[in-house]
Amino acid sequence: MLIVGTGQSGGQIAEELLAAGRLVHLAVSTCPEAPRRYRGQDVIRWLMELARHGPDVGLNGLQVEQLPSPKARFACNPLVSGVDGGHDLHLRELGRRGVRLHGHLDGVDDGDLVVSDDLAERLAQVEAAFGQRFQPMIDAYITAARIQAPAAEPRAADDWLPAAHSRLNLAAEGITSVLWATGYRLDLSILDLPVLDEWGYPRHHRGVTEYPGLYAVGLPWLTGHGSALLSGVGRDAAFIAERIAAR
């Protein structure tokens, strides 16, 4: 089995197949890893609290206006697992347990998979992302909101690397199935209206599109990090409901 992509779906499926005794090959992307729990709480809860209440204490990092580009609306979420109450999910650890880690899948050539030779760099980027972006925001929120939280526990250094391969023969490796865990893109072509931007995303303000009477909720980063999550869509939905009622 080859899984392409290491977002939440790819990483979690790889772990489950490994536990079922399957030989798993995993083409590594650059989705960030994160600790399941950080400073006494589930990391997703911290992010949701930051999205909801961060602006109240001057922290707006999880609002759509702070994204570096429109493309960032479709970035993958941190890699964690909810199995058995939730736990960390680290690619190097999966590799040590038997998952065959590889670089980016570049193509197929006469029965061979061609993969990039930058696995070490990819793993380093995956592991650094939480400390570069999410951790500083959470720490700043804890300080600004005067929340009593335990100190952060530093993650132990890990430089384990598997043997590198630039080509894999499908038959020799016994790969008969490929699971694409590469995310998805919006397809709102059903809307026969000139309201979509170059990314296929509705042009809008807080879900109120440019076309009178047309609204959007539940899209990634509609107004902030939680817009596409069950725990975060309510605020956007309430705003849209008020606008609809006002009509």
C-alpha positions in Angstrom: 0.0 0.0 0.0 1.2 3.5 -0.9 -0.3 6.5 0.8 0.4 9.8 -0.9 0.2 12.8 1.6 0.7 13.2 5.3 -2.0 15.5 6.4 -4.4 14.3 9.1 -6.0 11.6 6.9 -2.8 10.3 5.4 -1.0 10.0 8.7 -3.9 8.5 10.6 -4.7 5.9 7.9 -1.0 5.0 7.8 -1.0 4.3 11.5 -4.2 2.3 11.3 -2.9 0.1 8.5 0.4 -0.4 10.2 -1.5 -1.6 13.3 -3.4 -4.0 11.1 -0.2 -5.6 10.0 0.1 -4.0 6.5 3.3 -2.8 4.9 2.8 0.9 4.3 4.8 3.2 2.1 4.2 6.9 2.8 5.0 9.8 0.5 5.7 12.7 2.8 4.2 16.2 2.3 4.9 19.3 4.3 1.8 19.3 6.5 2.9 20.3 10.1 3.1 18.0 13.0 1.7 19.2 16.4 1.5 17.8 19.9 -2.0 16.5 20.7 -1.8 18.3 24.1 0.1 21.4 24.8 0.4 23.3 28.1 -2.4 21.3 29.7 -5.0 21.4 27.0 -5.8 19.7 23.6 -3.9 21.8 21.0 -7.1 22.1 18.9 -8.9 23.6 21.9 -6.1 26.2 22.2 -6.4 27.1 18.6 -10.2 27.4 18.8 -9.9 29.6 21.9 -7.4 31.7 20.2 -9.6 32.1 17.1 -12.6 33.1 19.2 -11.1 35.2 21.9 -7.7 36.2 20.6 -9.0 39.4 19.1 -10.3 40.4 22.6 -6.7 40.5 23.8 -5.1 42.0 20.6 -4.2 38.7 18.9 -5.5 38.3 15.4 -3.2 35.7 13.9 -6.1 33.2 13.2 -8.2 35.8 11.3 -8.4 35.6 7.6 -7.0 39.1 7.1 -3.7 37.9 8.6 -3.1 35.1 6.1 0.0 35.6 3.9 -1.9 34.9 0.7 -5.3 33.6 -0.5 -3.7 30.2 -1.2 -3.1 29.8 2.6 -6.8 29.3 3.1 -6.4 25.8 1.8 -3.3 24.8 3.9 -3.5 21.5 5.7 -4.3 21.2 9.4 -1.7 20.0 12.0 -1.1 16.3 12.0 -2.6 14.7 15.2 -4.7 11.6 16.0 -7.9 11.3 17.9 -7.6 7.5 18.5 -7.7 6.2 22.0 -8.4 9.6 23.4 -6.0 11.4 21.2 -2.2 11.3 20.8 0.8 12.7 19.0 1.5 11.4 15.5 5.1 11.8 14.4 6.4 10.7 11.0 9.8 9.6 12.2 8.1 7.4 14.9 5.9 5.8 12.2 9.1 5.2 10.3 10.8 3.5 13.2 7.7 1.3 13.7 7.9 0.1 10.1 6.2 2.6 7.8 8.5 3.2 4.7 8.9 7.0 4.4 9.7 8.6 1.1 9.9 12.1 -0.4 7.3 13.7 -2.7 5.9 11.5 -5.3 7.1 13.0 -8.5 5.7 10.5 -11.0 5.7 6.9 -12.3 8.2 5.6 -14.9 7.7 2.1 -16.3 6.5 0.6 -13.1 8.8 2.6 -10.9 7.7 5.3 -8.5 9.9 8.4 -8.7 10.2 10.3 -5.5 12.1 13.4 -4.5 15.4 13.1 -2.6 14.5 15.8 0.0 13.0 13.6 2.7 15.3 14.9 5.5 14.4 18.5 4.6 10.7 17.7 4.5 10.8 16.0 7.9 12.6 19.0 9.4 10.0 21.4 7.9 7.1 19.3 9.2 8.6 19.2 12.7 9.5 22.9 12.9 6.2 24.4 11.7 4.4 24.1 15.1 7.2 25.9 16.9 7.5 28.6 14.2 3.8 29.5 14.0 1.3 27.9 16.3 3.3 27.7 19.5 4.2 31.4 19.7 0.5 32.3 19.1 -0.7 30.0 21.8 1.9 31.2 24.2 1.1 34.8 23.5 -2.6 34.1 24.1 -2.0 32.4 27.4 0.1 35.4 28.5 -2.3 38.0 27.2 -5.4 36.3 28.6 -3.6 35.7 31.9 -4.4 32.0 31.8 -2.7 29.7 34.4 -1.2 27.0 32.3 1.8 24.6 32.9 5.0 25.4 31.2 5.7 23.9 27.7 7.5 20.6 27.7 10.3 20.7 25.0 10.2 17.9 22.5 13.2 15.7 22.5 15.6 16.1 19.5 15.1 13.3 16.9 17.4 13.0 13.9 16.4 9.4 12.8 16.2 9.0 9.0 15.4 5.9 6.9 17.4 4.8 4.0 16.8 7.1 1.0 15.4 5.9 -2.3 14.7 7.9 -5.4 12.9 5.1 -7.2 10.6 2.2 -6.0 9.6 -0.7 -8.1 5.9 -1.3 -7.6 6.1 -5.1 -8.1 9.3 -5.5 -6.1 7.8 -3.6 -3.1 4.4 -5.4 -3.4 2.5 -2.1 -3.9 -0.8 -2.9 -5.4 -2.9 -0.1 -4.1 -2.4 3.7 -3.9 -4.4 5.9 -1.6 -4.4 9.6 -2.5 -4.6 11.7 0.7 -3.7 14.9 -1.0 -6.7 17.0 0.1 -9.2 18.5 -2.2 -10.1 21.8 -3.9 -13.4 23.7 -4.0 -15.7 23.1 -6.9 -18.5 25.6 -6.9 -19.0 25.5 -10.6 -22.7 24.9 -9.9 -22.9 28.6 -9.3 -23.6 30.1 -12.7 -22.8 33.6 -11.3 -19.7 35.8 -11.5 -18.9 35.6 -7.8 -15.8 33.3 -7.7 -12.2 34.4 -7.5 -9.2 32.7 -9.2 -9.2 30.0 -6.5 -12.9 29.1 -7.1 -13.7 30.8 -3.8 -16.7 33.2 -3.5 -15.8 36.8 -3.2 -17.5 37.9 0.0 -17.4 39.9 3.2 -18.0 37.7 6.2 -19.9 35.3 4.1 -22.1 37.9 2.3 -21.2 37.5 -1.4 -21.2 40.1 -4.1 -24.5 38.7 -5.4 -27.6 39.9 -3.5 -29.2 37.1 -1.6 -26.3 34.7 -1.9 -24.4 33.8 1.3 -21.7 31.3 2.3 -20.9 29.5 5.5 -18.7 26.5 6.4 -15.9 27.3 3.9 -12.2 27.1 5.0 -11.1 30.5 6.5 -14.3 32.2 5.6 -13.5 34.6 8.5 -11.0 32.7 10.5 -9.3 29.4 11.4 -12.5 27.8 12.8 -14.9 28.7 9.9 -14.9 25.2 8.5 -15.0 23.3 11.8 -18.1 22.2 13.7 -16.9 24.0 16.8 -16.3 27.3 14.9 -18.9 27.6 12.2 -21.6 28.9 14.6 -20.3 32.5 14.8 -20.3 32.8 11.0 -23.7 31.2 10.7 -25.2 33.6 13.3 -23.9 36.6 11.4 -25.3 35.3 8.1 -28.7 34.4 9.8 -28.9 38.0 11.0 -28.2 39.3 7.5 -30.8 37.0 6.0 -33.4 38.0 8.6 -32.7 41.7 7.9 -33.7 41.2 4.3 
